[in-house]
Amino acid sequence: MLSTFKKVLISAPVLLKSFREEGLWDLIFSEKIFYFGSSLECIHQIVGETETQTDHFTDAAESTGYKSNLPDVNILQSEAISFLEFAATLNENTNNLPECSALLSALEHCTNGPGLVVTILKSFHVILKLATEQTLVSFKSLDVLTRVLKVACLQAQELRKAHPSDDFRGNGSQSNNVQMDSLDERIKNALTCVELAFNLFKEYVTISDLGRMIILHNANCIGCLFDLFQEENLRKHVLEQVLALYRLPPSSAQDHTAKLQLCSKYLETFTRAKEHEKNFAEMSIDLLVTLREIILIDRAYYQNLFRNGECFLHIVSLLNGTFDEAVGEQLVLNVLQTLTSLLAENDESKAAFRMLVGVGYQTLQSLLLDFCKWLPSRKLLDALLGMLVDGTFEINEKTTIKNEDVIILFLNVLQKSSTSLQHYGLVVLQQLLKGSITNRTYCFKAGLLSFLLDWFSVEEWEDTVIKIAELIQIIGGHSISGKDIRKMFALLRGEKISVKQKHSSLLLTSLSHMLKEKGPEAFFEFSGHDSGIEVKSPVQWPYSKGLSFCCWLRVESFPENGMMGLFSFFTENGKGCLAMLGKNTLVYEVMVVAAFIFSKNFCLSVKRISVFCCL
């Protein structure tokens, strides 16, 4: 029968419309034919009208790859799928939606037979390849990818239920060989089904220019994609596809909303991995690495997007757990590196994170110290230094502190480290403080001097005490509060330190050097980023007696892009002046607003006069 229908279509493709109207696809994919029985003997009774006809079916199946040795696929089912594929790829068929719909319905009805699912998925691959244009339209109308991925997720769930351990990966007992061979075949088919479904997804988004954008706006499809992330053999490929979705430039409010939903789904995967997977640390590391790659696509945009998705809570909570030393350290390092990427050069994100974990990142500090039951490593200290400077810390380069909340966090971890690492960390701090007024200002505001005095009073190792005393001298010479002065004298009077005469001498020497430090009695400290003196009180312009601005400037580093503001004096209507400083240029701008009235028309003219001075 199927052979006859195929010959009719070959000779008269126009009859395809009649086949559809007469419900041929419903007849073929019904209990009377496609779902009738399961044994080959029964199938042969139905289709074995003639030897020639059977040979024709066999040849047709072999030509398209669907004559199957799978235990749950019989010859008639293979031929029915092959015939539908033939109809869907006819040159005269400009709309193969009915054929794709029938095939998709068959797929969803046979999820218990992974071999049959594999056969149908292979057919979808062939249809998409041979009739690309019309199949793309049909896939979009039927939401084929979402439904195919749902079937793949069901197969993956059954595998995890049947084999919660690693037995289905090829490890296990060799007893009951016959049963195991049959079971292993079904497991192999189920794994093949999951891979074919995902490959169909990749093929679709690769062929279609709008394919990825359609997927981005399909929440159900994205949900299935993240469900497949739990499959170890697909994890890397799923993250590649997710990263490709993030690379799509948002061109509308709907795109932005879709990306925010994608962001939320991404962060939910951390929680799901932690709740259901034994190897969630490895999964979390993969997610964190990809998250940093996403940030690199458009740092400011994705920092804000993930912040709005409450990323900090999801990421910090990863440190709640018990791990062995090797895996635990890798997770901690990736958490810190990811937090650095999310916070770098973004004041709003830093404020949000500070609100979550406290000033000085107290909650993160507690989690790190509880998590690192072993001694902190050099890699951990370097990761914290990277967070301190909003990037990768280079000991041989002049670096400016960008995140003052990390200062005390770094010192708390440093105090718990080995003696050699304490020496390394204190030397790094000296280098940061000696060459930068900005760094000394940040450290003083963060309470570095108070922390060092507390550490000084309890430290036993002489080399470490000397390094701490040197830091006390540097930071105290920059600025010292009355509270810190009282603490120093309390230490000198205390019983513990008076017993150690050398420690008292070190503290007195530091105090002596502080008194010798000289510097400006008043100064402005500018970061160079949106900084400068801005007068917000009413300004009269032009000022009848003239205006002068005198100052000494010390520039430690220039911004990579743009110029640094010095001052800005403007009236409410936009008149005034401003000054900016570049590497070799001083720019002074005067804004003049002039109004002219002609008849009933009002004309506003704004003139900008810029003066460039080479330095």
Secondary structure, 3 states (H helix, E strand, C coil): CHHHHHHHHHHCHHHHHHHHHCCHHHHHCCCCCCCCCCCHHHHHHHHCCCHHHHHHHHHHHHHHCCCCCCCCCCHHHHHHHHHHHHHHCCCCCCCCHHHHHHHHHHHHHCCCCHHHHHHHHHHHHHHHHHCHHHHHHHHHHHCHHHHHHHHHHHHHHHHHHHCCCCHHHCCCCCCCHHHHHHHHHHHHHHHHHHHHHHHHHHHHHHHCCCHHHHHHCCHHHHHHHHHHHHCCCCHHHHHHHHHHHHCCCCCCHHHHHHHHHHHHHHHHHHHHHHHHCCCHHHHHHHHHHHHHHHHHHCHHHHHHHHHHCCHHHHHHHHHCCCCCHHHHHHHHHHHHHHHHHHHCCCHHHHHHHHHHHCCCCHHHHHHHHHHCCCCCCHHHHHHHHHHHCCCCCCCCCCCCCCCCCHHHHHHHHHHCCCHHHHHHHHHHHHHHHHCCHHHHHHHHHHCHHHHHHHHHHHCCCHHHHHHHHHHHHHHHHHCCCHHHHHHHHHHHHCHHHHHCHHHHHHHHHHHHHHHHCCCCCCCCCCCCCCCCEEECCCCCCCCCCCCCCCCCCCCCCCCCCCCEEEEEEECCCCCEEEEEECCCEEEEEEEEEEEEEECCEEEEEEEEEEEEEEC
